Amino acid sequence: MIKLNLEPPIAKKVPKELTTHGDIRMDDYFWLNQREDQEVLDYLNAENDYFDQMTAHTKDFEKTLFKEMKSRIKEDDESVPYKYNGYWYIVKYEKGKDYPIYSRRKDTLEGDEQLLFDCNEMAKGHDYFRLVGISISPDNTKVSFGVDTIGRRQYTIQIKNLLDDTIFPDAIENTTGSATWANDNKTLFYTKKDEETLRSHTIYKHTLGSKFSEDVIVFHEQDDTFGVTVYKSKSKKYVIIACYSTLTNEYHILDANRPNDDFKCFQERIRGLEYSISHYGNHFYIVTNKDDATNFKLMKTPESKTKVEAWEDLIPHRDDVLLEDIDIFKDYLVLSERANGLNQIRIKKWDGSEDYYLPFDNETYTAYTSTNVEFDTEVLRYTYNSLTTPSSIIDFNMASKTKNILKEQEVLGGKFDKNNYKSERLWAVADDGVKIPISLVYRKDINLDGSTPLLQYAYGAYGHTIDPYFSSIRLSLLDRGFIYAIAHVRGGEYLGRKWYEDGKLLKKKNTFSDFISCSQYLIENNYTSSEHLYALGGSAGGLLIGAVINMAPKLYNGVIAAVPFVDVLTTMLDDTIPLTTGEYDEWGNPNDKDFYEYIKSYSPYDNVLEQEYPHILVTTGLHDSQVQYWEPAKWVAKLRDKKIDSNKLLLKTNMKAGHGGASGRFEALKEDAEEYAFLLDLENIND
């Protein structure tokens, strides 16, 4: 590893006094939140220049890693077609192109191909491009779609005539990008966002032939802790508005054949009552936590009686099984469950004659139902992969119990053999005695003697579970001797809903201490050592990284914090920032003194100390709508001022992207190559 004696940029200090509950905090870098200020842009560009200088010696290696990652990907690839309303829909990629091409074929896969969207053409002239929300009208003649060319997740919706390939002249900006057709083929429902907070708050109705400016508001969510969306039931009978917050749901339904009627409230919101609805026959099926069903249960109710008192148990609550979702078919009900951290797919016939689970025999795997838009079919499509096994898309005939593997992910380059790798599930013990699962993968030919480099990853928030999944990109680490570990810390739902509840609000610190306990376990059991241990997390996982290196900086040689949520207290006190009010049930509302003090006790930015820190790489995007760029920028500025070591501290800001980083499958690989080069360089691995 080459050491360079370059001076990092030093952000000026402009002390700002922040007072809440009589407590005064001094923020020297508050000024960095002025996105349009040239001095701010100059500072971010100076950090980028410093990053480029400090990593100049790895640039050739980055190119090698990028080419290596790219070489494993089948460039001329296409999705497994799925059938919907008489057409087969296909997504494909062409060699050398970054973006997908969407097409369809009528009746059979041998029919003429109709191009829907070539995103490579649409992306020309844009540094960032993303297409979402493709919604086909019931008569198959029109399609609505949303486009974002900034990276801030504010999509512009347009409508395309599929009979002559013309785009309707009108467009609507600042939407979620998705829209839903009524059954009359001329009425479209869509969601708009608040211009400042980006909260999805209003459902509009558009009628073809009219201007978007004349559209009618059919629902407005006034509670700023809720967001809204609109979709159609799989049965195609109802248009449904979903109102959602972290802890509470409410739905409104409308006969899709009567788009000019008023929406009817399915069940008024009750704080703490979570539910989702699916329609089949003359009933609604409800996945809910009603009556303290912590891990959720399945209930049903007649169409005519949607209030909670009419709901009846169908699949009761189980303490050891989390009910995650359902898929409804004409003759079958499919339940997606999780037991002891592992995915389960359960299949039941409506007539009660069959009830069985799909068999899976690996200890660390991921399996989930895939694209199942057809209602009258015996075929369930699901996806399976593991840390050592590339992804497979499988059609399972629920009647004959036979499966057809439609596609296995190809890992090109000729070097990959899954038999060369081993996956394990380990159990660390947390400070409070709770066992924390760890999924890890490594090459069988490495020595587990404590000197092995290991990258430990976690997320740990919102009940989002990081399942043990296959990654061809990750092979660039594994084949150079790294172990890769996923710490299933509290805050996710790997071990059920209580696992999530025990890692949020006033129990949030469990997430951080769990991660540290996993690191200590891996060191104590000779998988690695602190000289060779690295940590990675993004967004809320970046908060985890920030908290952990304040608490236990000497455990790690280096860390990567991607788009990290690190200025938790200031952000949660500012209700003009996107996501803030909707996050109160996750982090707590710091306008309440108890939550203020608790958040302040772990918020990474507020707890930077005069101490030694590991090598640190921080990434962000100027247009990030989820975690504003100034959080990581302020954090790095404060770390530079406080830390007492000479370890690397690098900030890379993508000046043309948002929370998800660069658009396009290959541009994103360049960011992966940069991160891997940072880690491998710290291990003196440069080829």
C-alpha positions in Angstrom: 0.0 0.0 0.0 1.5 3.4 -1.1 1.2 6.2 1.5 0.7 9.7 0.1 1.4 12.8 2.1 -1.5 14.9 0.7 -3.4 17.4 2.7 -7.1 16.8 2.9 -9.6 19.7 2.4 -10.6 21.3 5.7 -14.2 22.6 5.9 -14.5 26.0 7.5 -16.3 26.2 10.8 -19.4 28.4 11.1 -20.8 27.7 14.5 -24.5 27.4 14.7 -26.3 27.0 18.0 -29.1 24.4 18.0 -31.3 24.4 21.1 -33.9 21.8 21.9 -35.4 20.9 25.3 -33.0 23.5 26.8 -30.0 21.4 25.4 -27.6 23.4 23.3 -25.6 21.7 20.5 -23.0 23.5 18.4 -22.9 22.5 14.8 -19.8 23.9 13.0 -20.8 22.5 9.7 -24.5 23.2 9.4 -23.7 25.5 6.5 -23.0 22.6 4.3 -26.8 22.0 3.8 -27.0 24.7 1.1 -27.1 22.6 -2.0 -26.9 25.5 -4.5 -24.2 27.4 -2.7 -21.0 27.5 -4.8 -18.8 27.3 -1.6 -20.6 24.0 -0.7 -20.1 22.7 -4.2 -16.5 23.7 -4.1 -15.9 21.9 -0.9 -17.6 18.7 -2.2 -15.5 18.9 -5.4 -12.3 19.4 -3.3 -13.2 16.2 -1.4 -13.7 14.4 -4.7 -10.3 15.7 -5.9 -8.7 14.5 -2.7 -10.3 11.1 -3.1 -9.0 10.9 -6.6 -5.5 11.8 -5.5 -5.5 9.4 -2.5 -6.7 6.5 -4.7 -4.7 7.3 -7.8 -2.4 4.3 -7.2 -5.4 2.0 -7.3 -7.1 3.3 -10.5 -5.6 0.6 -12.7 -6.7 -2.0 -10.2 -10.2 -0.5 -10.2 -10.3 -0.9 -13.9 -9.2 -4.5 -13.5 -11.9 -5.1 -11.0 -14.5 -3.4 -13.1 -13.6 -5.5 -16.2 -13.6 -8.6 -14.0 -17.1 -7.9 -12.5 -18.5 -7.0 -15.9 -17.0 -10.1 -17.5 -19.1 -12.3 -15.3 -22.3 -10.7 -16.4 -24.1 -12.0 -19.5 -24.4 -8.8 -21.4 -26.9 -10.0 -24.0 -29.4 -11.3 -21.5 -33.2 -11.3 -21.1 -35.7 -12.1 -18.4 -37.9 -15.1 -18.2 -41.1 -14.0 -20.0 -44.3 -13.8 -17.9 -47.8 -13.7 -19.3 -50.4 -11.1 -18.5 -53.7 -10.4 -20.1 -52.8 -12.3 -23.3 -49.3 -10.9 -23.8 -45.9 -12.3 -22.9 -43.7 -9.5 -21.4 -39.9 -9.6 -21.7 -37.0 -7.4 -20.4 -33.7 -7.8 -22.2 -30.2 -6.2 -22.2 -28.0 -5.9 -25.3 -24.2 -6.2 -25.3 -22.5 -3.0 -24.4 -25.6 -1.2 -23.3 -26.4 0.0 -19.8 -30.2 0.0 -19.8 -33.1 -2.5 -20.3 -35.3 -2.9 -23.3 -39.0 -3.7 -22.6 -41.0 -5.6 -25.2 -44.0 -8.0 -25.5 -45.4 -10.7 -27.7 -49.0 -11.5 -28.2 -50.5 -14.9 -27.3 -47.3 -17.0 -27.8 -43.6 -16.4 -27.5 -43.3 -17.0 -31.3 -45.5 -14.0 -32.0 -44.2 -10.7 -33.4 -42.2 -8.7 -30.9 -43.5 -5.3 -30.0 -41.1 -2.8 -28.6 -42.4 -0.9 -25.6 -39.4 1.0 -24.3 -35.7 1.1 -25.2 -34.2 2.8 -22.2 -30.9 3.2 -23.9 -32.4 5.6 -26.4 -34.5 7.3 -23.7 -31.4 7.8 -21.5 -29.4 9.7 -24.2 -28.4 13.1 -23.1 -29.0 12.3 -19.4 -26.3 11.6 -16.8 -28.9 9.6 -14.8 -32.0 7.7 -16.1 -34.5 5.4 -14.5 -37.8 4.1 -15.9 -40.4 2.8 -13.4 -44.1 2.1 -13.1 -45.0 0.4 -16.4 -48.8 0.0 -16.3 -50.7 -1.5 -19.3 -54.3 -0.6 -19.8 -56.8 -3.5 -19.6 -57.4 -3.4 -23.4 -53.6 -3.5 -24.0 -53.6 -0.4 -26.1 -51.9 2.1 -23.8 -49.1 2.2 -21.2 -48.3 4.7 -18.5 -44.7 5.0 -17.2 -42.6 7.2 -15.0 -39.1 8.6 -15.7 -36.5 10.2 -13.4 -33.5 11.9 -15.0 -32.0 13.4 -11.8 -31.9 10.6 -9.2 -34.2 12.3 -6.7 -37.1 9.8 -7.1 -39.4 12.5 -8.5 -40.8 10.9 -11.6 -42.6 12.4 -14.6 -45.5 10.3 -15.8 -46.5 10.0 -19.4 -48.8 7.8 -21.5 -47.8 6.0 -24.7 -50.3 4.8 -27.3 -49.3 1.3 -28.2 -51.3 1.2 -31.4 -49.1 3.9 -33.1 -46.1 4.3 -30.6 -46.9 7.9 -30.0 -46.5 9.6 -26.6 -49.4 11.6 -25.4 -48.4 15.3 -25.3 -49.2 16.0 -21.7 -47.1 14.9 -18.7 -47.3 15.1 -14.9 -44.3 15.9 -12.8 -43.3 15.1 -9.2 -45.0 11.7 -8.9 -44.0 8.3 -7.6 -43.9 7.1 -11.2 -46.5 4.4 -10.8 -50.2 4.6 -12.0 -53.2 2.3 -12.1 -55.9 2.0 -14.8 -59.6 1.6 -14.2 -61.3 -1.0 -16.2 -62.7 1.6 -18.6 -59.3 2.0 -20.3 -59.5 5.8 -20.0 -59.2 6.5 -16.3 -55.8 6.6 -14.6 -55.1 7.0 -10.9 -51.6 8.2 -9.8 -49.8 9.6 -6.8 -48.1 13.0 -6.4 -45.5 14.0 -3.9 -44.9 17.1 -1.7 -42.4 19.3 -3.5 -40.3 19.8 -0.5 -40.6 16.7 1.7 -41.2 14.3 -1.2 -43.9 12.6 0.9 -46.4 10.7 -1.3 -49.6 12.4 -0.2 -52.2 12.9 -2.9 -54.0 10.5 -5.3 -55.3 12.1 -8.6 -57.7 10.8 -11.2 -56.8 11.5 -14.9 -59.2 11.0 -17.8 -57.7 10.5 -21.3 -58.5 13.4 -23.5 -58.2 15.9 -20.7 -55.2 17.8 -19.5 -53.3 16.7 -16.4 -53.8 20.2 -15.0 -57.5 19.4 -14.9 -57.1 16.1 -13.0 -59.2 15.6 -9.9 -58.0 14.9 -6.4 -59.7 11.7 -5.1 -57.7 11.4 -1.9 -55.3 13.6 0.1 -53.4 12.3 3.1 -53.3 15.0 5.7 -51.3 13.2 8.4 -47.6 13.9 7.5 -46.5 10.7 9.1 -48.3 8.7 6.4 -47.6 8.1 2.7 -50.1 6.9 0.1 -50.0 4.8 -3.1 -52.6 3.3 -5.4 -52.8 0.0 -7.2 -55.3 -2.6 -8.6 -56.2 -5.9 -6.9 -54.9 -9.1 -8.7 -58.6 -10.0 -9.2 -58.9 -6.7 -11.3 -62.1 -5.9 -9.4 -60.8 -3.1 -7.2 -58.7 0.0 -7.4 -57.1 0.3 -3.9 -55.5 3.3 -2.1 -53.0 2.3 0.6 -52.2 4.7 3.4 -49.1 3.6 5.3 -46.9 4.5 8.2 -44.4 2.5 10.1 -47.0 1.1 12.6 -50.4 1.7 11.0 -52.3 1.0 7.7 -55.5 2.1 6.2 -57.0 1.1 2.8 -59.7 2.6 0.5 -61.4 0.6 -2.2 -63.2 1.4 -5.4 -65.0 -0.8 -7.9 -62.6 -0.7 -10.9 -65.6 -0.7 -13.2 -67.0 2.5 -11.6 -64.0 4.9 -11.6 -66.2 8.0 -11.0 -67.7 6.7 -7.7 -66.1 7.6 -4.4 -63.5 5.5 -2.7 -64.8 3.6 0.4 -62.7 3.2 3.5 -62.0 -0.5 4.1 -61.1 -0.1 7.8 -60.2 3.2 9.5 -56.7 3.5 10.8 -56.2 2.4 14.4 -52.7 3.3 15.7 -50.7 0.1 15.9 -53.1 -1.9 13.6 -51.1 -3.1 10.6 -52.9 -4.8 7.7 -52.7 -5.5 4.0 -55.6 -6.7 1.8 -56.0 -9.1 -1.2 -59.2 -9.9 -3.0 -60.5 -13.2 -4.2 -64.1 -14.3 -5.0 -66.5 -12.6 -2.6 -63.9 -12.1 0.2 -61.0 -10.0 1.2 -57.9 -11.7 2.7 -56.0 -9.7 5.3 -52.5 -10.1 6.6 -52.6 -8.4 9.9 -51.2 -8.0 13.5 -54.7 -7.7 14.9 -55.1 -8.9 18.5 -51.4 -8.8 19.3 -50.5 -11.1 16.4 -46.8 -10.0 16.5 -45.8 -12.3 13.7 -49.0 -11.6 11.7 -51.8 -13.9 10.8 -54.2 -14.3 7.9 -57.9 -13.3 8.2 -60.8 -13.1 5.8 -63.9 -11.0 5.6 -66.9 -10.7 3.1 -66.8 -7.9 0.6 -69.8 -6.4 2.2 -68.3 -6.4 5.7 -64.9 -4.9 5.7 -64.7 -3.5 9.2 -62.3 -5.1 11.7 -65.1 -6.6 13.8 -66.1 -8.9 10.9 -62.6 -10.3 10.2 -62.2 -14.0 10.9 -59.0 -16.0 11.5 -57.9 -18.2 8.6 -54.3 -18.9 9.5 -53.8 -18.2 13.2 -50.8 -16.3 14.7 -47.7 -18.4 15.5 -45.0 -17.3 17.9 -42.3 -19.0 15.9 -43.4 -18.3 12.3 -43.5 -14.8 10.6 -46.2 -14.5 7.9 -44.6 -12.1 5.4 -47.0 -12.2 2.4 -49.5 -14.1 0.4 -50.2 -14.9 -3.3 -53.7 -15.7 -4.3 -54.6 -18.0 -7.2 -57.9 -19.4 -8.4 -57.4 -22.8 -6.7 -54.4 -22.1 -4.4 -53.3 -19.9 -1.6 -49.5 -19.4 -1.3 -48.0 -18.1 2.0 -44.5 -16.7 2.3 -43.3 -17.4 5.8 -40.1 -17.2 7.8 -39.1 -19.6 10.5 -35.8 -19.5 12.4 -34.6 -17.0 9.9 -35.3 -19.1 6.8 -37.7 -18.5 4.0 -40.6 -20.9 3.6 -43.2 -21.2 0.8 -46.4 -22.9 1.9 -49.1 -24.0 -0.6 -52.7 -24.6 0.3 -55.7 -25.6 -1.8 -58.7 -23.5 -1.2 -60.8 -26.6 -0.8 -58.6 -27.8 2.1 -57.4 -31.0 0.3 -53.7 -30.1 0.3 -51.3 -28.1 2.5 -47.6 -28.5 2.1 -44.2 -26.7 2.0 -41.7 -26.5 -0.9 -38.6 -28.4 0.2 -35.3 -26.4 0.7 -32.3 -28.2 2.1 -29.6 -25.4 2.6 -28.9 -23.7 5.9 -28.3 -20.3 4.3 -30.5 -19.6 1.3 -33.0 -17.1 -0.1 -36.3 -18.2 -1.7 -39.3 -16.0 -2.5 -42.3 -15.9 -4.8 -41.6 -14.0 -8.0 -43.8 -12.5 -10.8 -47.2 -14.2 -10.4 -49.7 -11.8 -12.1 -51.9 -14.6 -13.6 -54.8 -15.6 -11.4 -56.2 -18.7 -13.2 -53.1 -20.9 -13.2 -51.6 -23.9 -11.3 -48.1 -22.6 -11.8 -46.2 -20.7 -9.1 -43.1 -18.8 -10.1 -40.4 -18.5 -7.4 -36.7 -17.6 -7.1 -34.0 -19.5 -5.3 -30.4 -18.7 -4.5 -27.8 -18.9 -1.7 -24.4 -17.4 -0.9 -22.8 -20.1 -3.0 -25.5 -20.8 -5.6 -26.5 -18.4 -8.4 -30.1 -17.4 -8.7 -32.6 -19.7 -10.4 -36.1 -18.8 -11.6 -38.4 -21.8 -11.2 -42.0 -22.6 -12.2 -43.6 -25.0 -9.8 -46.8 -26.8 -10.8 -48.9 -26.8 -7.6 -51.1 -29.6 -8.9 -48.5 -32.1 -10.1 -45.8 -30.9 -7.7 -43.2 -30.8 -10.4 -40.8 -28.0 -11.1 -39.2 -26.5 -14.2 -36.1 -24.5 -13.8 -36.6 -21.7 -16.4 -33.3 -19.9 -15.9 -30.2 -20.2 -13.9 -28.0 -17.1 -13.5 -24.9 -17.5 -15.7 -21.6 -16.5 -14.2 -19.4 -16.0 -17.1 -15.6 -16.0 -17.3 -15.2 -19.8 -16.9 -13.7 -19.6 -13.4 -16.7 -20.0 -11.2 -17.5 -23.3 -9.6 -19.9 -23.2 -6.7 -18.2 -26.3 -5.2 -15.2 -24.1 -4.4 -17.1 -22.1 -1.9 -18.6 -22.8 1.5 -21.4 -21.1 3.4 -22.1 -21.3 7.1 -24.6 -19.9 9.6 -23.0 -19.0 13.0 -24.5 -17.7 16.2 -22.8 -14.9 18.1 -24.0 -14.0 21.6 -25.1 -10.4 22.2 -24.4 -8.4 25.4 -27.8 -9.3 26.8 -27.4 -13.0 26.0 -29.5 -13.1 22.8 -28.0 -15.2 20.0 -27.3 -13.3 16.8 -27.2 -15.2 13.5 -24.4 -14.6 11.0 -24.4 -15.9 7.4 -21.0 -16.1 5.8 -19.3 -17.4 2.7 -15.7 -18.1 1.7 -13.5 -20.2 -0.5 -12.8 -23.6 0.8 -9.1 -23.3 0.2 -8.5 -20.3 2.5 -6.9 -20.7 6.0 -9.1 -19.8 8.9 -6.3 -18.8 11.2 -7.3 -15.3 12.3 -5.3 -13.6 9.5 -8.1 -13.8 6.9 -9.6 -10.5 5.7 -13.3 -10.4 6.4 -16.0 -8.0 5.3 -19.0 -7.8 7.6 -22.2 -6.3 6.3 -25.5 -5.4 8.0 -28.5 -3.1 7.6 -30.7 -3.5 10.7 -33.6 -1.1 10.3 -37.3 -0.9 9.2 -37.8 -4.6 9.6 -35.9 -5.1 6.3 -34.2 -8.5 6.3 -31.0 -9.0 4.4 -31.2 -12.6 3.2 -28.1 -14.6 2.3 -28.1 -14.0 -1.5 -25.6 -14.8 -4.3 -23.6 -12.0 -5.8 -21.2 -12.5 -8.8 -19.7 -9.1 -7.9 -18.7 -10.4 -4.5 -16.5 -13.1 -6.1 -13.9 -10.4 -6.6 -13.4 -10.4 -2.9 -13.9 -14.1 -2.2 -11.4 -15.1 -4.9 -8.8 -12.8 -3.3 -9.2 -14.5 0.0 -11.9 -12.5 1.8 -14.7 -13.9 3.9 -18.0 -12.2 3.4 -20.4 -12.1 6.4 -24.0 -10.8 6.9 -24.8 -10.0 10.5 -28.6 -10.5 10.9 -28.8 -7.9 13.7 -31.9 -6.7 15.5 -33.8 -4.1 13.6 -34.4 -6.5 10.7 -37.0 -9.3 10.8 -34.7 -12.3 10.2 -36.0 -13.9 13.4 -39.5 -12.5 13.3 -41.3 -9.3 14.1 -40.0 -9.1 17.6 -36.5 -9.1 16.2 -37.5 -5.8 14.5 -39.2 -4.4 17.5 -36.1 -5.0 19.6 -33.9 -2.9 17.3 -35.9 0.3 16.9 -37.0 3.4 18.9 -35.6 3.1 22.5 -34.0 -0.2 21.7 -32.1 1.0 18.7 -28.7 0.5 20.3 -29.2 -3.3 20.2 -28.5 -3.0 16.4 -25.1 -1.6 17.1 -24.1 -3.8 20.0 -25.3 -6.9 18.0 -23.0 -5.9 15.1 -20.1 -5.5 17.5 -20.8 -8.8 19.2 -20.8 -10.5 15.8 -17.4 -8.9 15.1 -16.0 -10.1 18.4 -17.3 -13.6 17.8 -15.7 -13.8 14.4 -12.3 -12.7 15.9 -12.6 -15.0 18.9 -13.3 -18.0 16.6 -10.3 -17.2 14.3 -12.3 -16.3 11.2 -10.4 -13.0 11.2 -8.7 -10.4 13.5 -9.2 -6.7 14.1 -6.2 -6.0 11.7 -8.1 -7.7 8.9 -11.8 -7.0 9.8 -13.8 -4.6 7.7 -17.4 -3.3 7.9 -19.9 -2.1 5.3 -23.3 -0.6 5.6 -25.5 1.8 3.5 -28.2 4.3 4.4 -29.6 3.2 7.7 -26.8 0.6 7.6 -24.5 3.6 7.3 -25.9 4.9 10.5 -24.9 1.5 12.0 -21.3 1.9 10.7 -21.1 5.4 12.1 -22.3 4.3 15.5 -20.1 1.2 15.7 -16.9 3.1 14.9 -17.7 5.6 17.6 -18.3 2.7 20.1 -15.6 0.2 19.0 -13.2 1.8 16.5 -10.3 -0.5 17.2 -12.3 -3.6 16.2 -11.9 -2.7 12.5 -9.1 -1.9 10.1 -11.4 -0.2 7.6 -15.1 0.6 7.0 -17.3 1.8 4.2 -20.4 3.9 4.9 -22.5 4.3 1.8 -25.1 7.2 1.7 -25.0 7.0 5.5 -27.8 8.4 7.8 -25.4 9.9 10.4 -26.9 13.2 11.5 -30.0 11.6 13.0 -30.9 14.2 15.6 -30.8 17.3 13.4 -32.6 15.5 10.5 -35.3 14.1 12.8 -35.9 17.6 14.2 -36.4 19.1 10.7 -39.8 18.1 9.4 -39.1 19.8 6.0 -36.6 17.1 5.1 -37.9 14.1 3.0 -38.9 11.1 5.1 -38.5 12.8 8.5 -42.1 12.8 9.8 -42.7 9.3 8.4 -39.7 8.0 10.4 -40.9 9.0 13.9 -42.2 5.4 14.5 -38.8 4.0 13.5 -36.4 6.3 15.3 -38.7 8.2 17.7 -39.7 11.9 17.6 -37.0 14.0 19.2 -39.5 16.7 20.0 -40.2 14.3 22.9 -37.3 14.7 25.3 -36.8 11.0 26.0 -36.3 10.3 22.4 -34.2 13.4 21.9 -31.8 12.2 24.6 -31.7 8.6 23.4 -31.1 9.6 19.7 -28.4 12.1 20.8 -26.6 9.3 22.7 -26.0 7.3 19.5 -26.3 9.7 16.5 -22.9 9.3 14.8 -22.4 13.0 14.0 -23.1 14.0 17.6 -20.8 11.4 19.1 -17.6 11.9 17.1 -14.7 11.7 19.6 -11.1 12.7 19.8 -9.9 9.2 19.2 -8.3 6.9 16.6 -10.7 5.7 13.9 -10.2 3.0 11.3 -9.7 3.8 7.6 -13.0 5.2 6.4 -14.6 5.6 2.9 -17.8 7.5 2.8 -20.0 7.8 -0.4 -23.0 10.0 -1.1 -25.0 11.6 -4.0 -25.7 15.3 -4.4 -29.3 14.6 -5.3 -30.0 12.0 -2.7 -33.7 12.2 -1.6 -33.4 9.7 1.2 -30.3 10.7 3.1 -29.3 14.3 2.2 -25.7 14.7 1.0 -24.9 17.1 3.8 -25.1 14.4 6.5 -22.1 12.4 5.3 -20.3 15.7 4.2 -20.7 17.2 7.7 -19.7 13.9 9.4 -16.5 13.7 7.4 -15.7 17.3 8.1 -16.1 16.7 11.9 -14.2 13.4 11.8 -11.3 15.2 10.1 -11.3 17.8 12.9 -11.5 15.3 15.8 -9.7 12.1 14.9 -6.2 11.7 16.2 -4.9 9.1 13.7 -3.3 9.2 10.2 -5.7 6.6 8.7 -7.5 7.4 5.5 -10.7 9.3 5.5 -12.2 9.7 2.1 -15.5 11.3 0.9 -16.8 10.5 -2.6 -19.8 12.5 -3.8 -21.6 11.5 -7.0 -22.5 14.9 -8.3 -25.0 13.5 -10.8 -26.9 10.9 -8.8 -29.1 10.2 -5.7 -29.6 7.6 -3.1 -29.1 4.6 -5.4 -25.9 5.8 -6.9 -25.2 5.8 -10.6 -27.9 4.5 -13.0 -27.1 1.8 -15.5 -25.9 -1.6 -14.7 -22.2 -1.0 -15.7 -21.8 2.5 -14.3 -22.9 1.1 -10.9 -20.2 -1.6 -11.2 -17.6 1.2 -11.3 -18.7 2.3 -7.8 -18.5 -1.3 -6.6 -15.0 -1.5 -8.0 -14.0 1.7 -6.2 -15.2 0.3 -2.9 -13.5 -3.1 -3.4 -10.3 -1.4 -4.4 -10.3 0.6 -1.2 -10.7 -2.6 0.9 -8.2 -4.7 -1.1 -5.6 -1.9 -1.0 -5.8 -1.9 2.8 -4.8 -5.6 2.6 -2.0 -4.8 0.2 -3.8 -6.8 -2.5 -3.5 -5.0 -5.8 -4.0 -7.6 -8.5 
